[in-house]
Amino acid sequence: MKPETDNTNIESTITGTLRISKKGIGFIYDDKSNDSVTIEPAFLHQALHGDTVTVLKHPNFKEDEPTGEVTEIVKRKKLGFIGTIEQTGKDLTLKADDGRMYATISIAESSIPTDDKKLIGQKALVEIVDWPVGQKNPIGEIIEVLGEPGTHEVEMQSIVLDKGLPIRFPDAVEKEGERVASGASADMEQEAKKRRDFRTTPTFTIDPHDAKDFDDALSIKKLDNGNFEVGVHIADVSHFVTPGSILDKEASKRATSIYLVDRTIPMLPEALSNNICSLMPEVERLAFAAVFEMDIAGNIKNEWFGRTIIKSDKRFSYEEVQDVLDAKSDSPHKEFLFNLRDIARGLRQKKLDAGAVTFEDSEVKFVLDEENRPIAIKLKERLEAHMLIEDFMLLANKKVAEFAAKKHKNIPDAFVYRIHDYPDVEKMTHLKNFLEPLGYHLKIENDEIKSEDLNNLLAQAEGKTEQAIIQKAAVRSMSKAIYSVSNIGHWGLAFPHYTHFTSPIRRYPDVLVHRLLNIYLQGQTPNEKTIKYIAEQVVHSSSMEQKASEAERESIRYKQIEYMADKVGQVFDGIISGVAEWGIFVEEITTRTDGLVGLRSLHNDFYEYDQKKFALVGRRTGTTYRLGDKVKIKLMKTDLKERQVDYILV
């Protein structure tokens, strides 16, 4: 729908992503004026949250309050919505869970099962199929009925499906996975003749204790010259998942595995991800490797890339390795683990010296009972064993990217890079202003920040109550790392060349990197069809990665609130994580559960918002609530449907 106007011109239109508040008001950001243009509900013209739209600025708009209207929906973000089926008159409708979906969806009769009364009150996935001009509500079809709202399985599935992510594999894909896996062992020895053989070299995996798929393994042996040969062996998924196959099409569509609180939704069927591609102990497996000759300080003398065959001696958990490193337990691989630790420390120091930013954002881990109810929430401990593996994975990713860049002579579009742009000065300025009330100073000179200044600031916060808040604020201020065929380097890691090579079981870009690396190792270059394909896939994979991350965060938020639901009235320690005109946001220290202390609950004074200090200040008493302040809070209310938690100060 395009409203009639005589004032349309290129200067008065904006194209971008539409954001809609829960009040149904739209916003779009204008890069030229640095203004946010407001679109009232009557002028949304059927555009939905997340859509790419063209907006016409209204003539004679106020400079400080520009308004506009949608003139074109360039691209829909999504058409499928999760919600609850309701009866409206004689018709069935879907009220979406997403509060930013301002329209009720009318359900087409053709998609309603015969016994429609059983559907009322059930959660379902409904896809919009039509929205006639002038009609208030869109028309949708029921894709899947999930079940009773509030039950664990229904809510976890709802989170995934609402992002447009898949839950199950088609039968044909599962069967193909089983067929490929069943024939893999038969040709293992024949394939071994074509590969560098590491089956007798000490090799092991280090993963979380509950991991089911093992992407990577490390091999190590001491050379006669005193150096070490360290192999980073990665599951050779590309050997089993061939271009254009049914498995390849499914993996490319999914692009990533999805990690929820209680489950992993894999990118590949389990016959591959948990079996033939997984580098399990004491079985022969095919791998793609980056092998380095190194000294104990992490200096690289030689490097080699190619296909290998391995046989892992041991499957370690991070905790088991850490116990060996801390001399709490023994292992026949002890010497190798200490050697790897020392080499990793050298690699880590080189990375820091080059200007890498050291983020240590804390994560929560849930303990669930047999019915998947959360009975405990713990903070994940970051061990040196984690860093050891991370350092070698970073090295392999970096060196593979450097090798490919040399082979294709830095010509754009010929490789898959993982890039991280320089921080935006506006976001950095906002971070600087955010930190100053907490007593931290972030230096910005010539519209730039130095990584060492940011690292020093993060080091100052280490071990302090406000550390988690500062880490989160810093991470949110950074540009997002994405996949690209054009290399600009990775600012956060301080690597001029970087890619993702080390997790092909769970990331499709890694599969593409393996294929491209193999092309370059054969002295060839990718053809035009391949180049076009990877250009499409880097965009798609970045988008799917973002959706998967959102689903993971939402599953965490749901379980945090579910855990707190039976603790109403209890008092907790918290830290102020945000301040706004309507109240203060507090993060409970143990579970990291954010909640709102509403302004109306602060009865002892009239509080005003001081934007410069990020604080609420009492007009009469001068009492001030600032970011980072420790507070005592009482839990007053939890709302799983709205994902909200209300606290009061005590």
Buried (B, 14 or more C-beta within 10 A) or exposed (E): EEEEEEEBEEEBBBEBBBBBEEEBBBBBBBEEEEBEBBBEEEBBBBBBBBBBBBBBBBEEBEEEEBBBBBBBBEEEBBBBBBBBBBEEEEBBBBEBBBBBBBBBBBBBEEBBEEEBEEBEEBBBBBBBBEBEEEEEBBBBBBBBBBBEBEBBEBBBBBBBBBBBBBEEBEEEBBBBBBEBBEEBEEEBEEBBEEBBEBBEBBBBBBBEEEBBBBBBBBBBBBEEEEBBBBBBBBBBBBBBBEBEBBBBEBBBEBBBBBBBBBEBBBBBBBBBBBBBBBBBBEBBBBBBBBBBBBBBEBBBEEBBBBBBBBBBBBBBBBBBBBBBBEEEEEBEBEEBBEBBBBBBBBBBEBBBEEBBBBBEEEEBBBEBEEEBBBEEBEBEEBBBBBBBBBBBBBBBBBBBBBBBBEBBEEEEBBBBBBBBBBBEEEEBBBBBBBBBBBEBEBEBEEEEBEBBBBBBBBEBBEEEBBBBBBBBBBEEBBBEBBBBBEBEBBBBBBBBBBBBBBBBBBBBBBBBBBBBBBBBBEEEBBEEEBBEBBBEBBEBBBBBBBBBBBBBEBBBBBBBBBBBBEBEEEEBEBBBBBBEEEBBBBBBBBBBBBBBBEBEBBEEBEBEBBEEBBBBBBEEEEEBBBBBBEBEBBBBBBEBEEBBBBBBBE
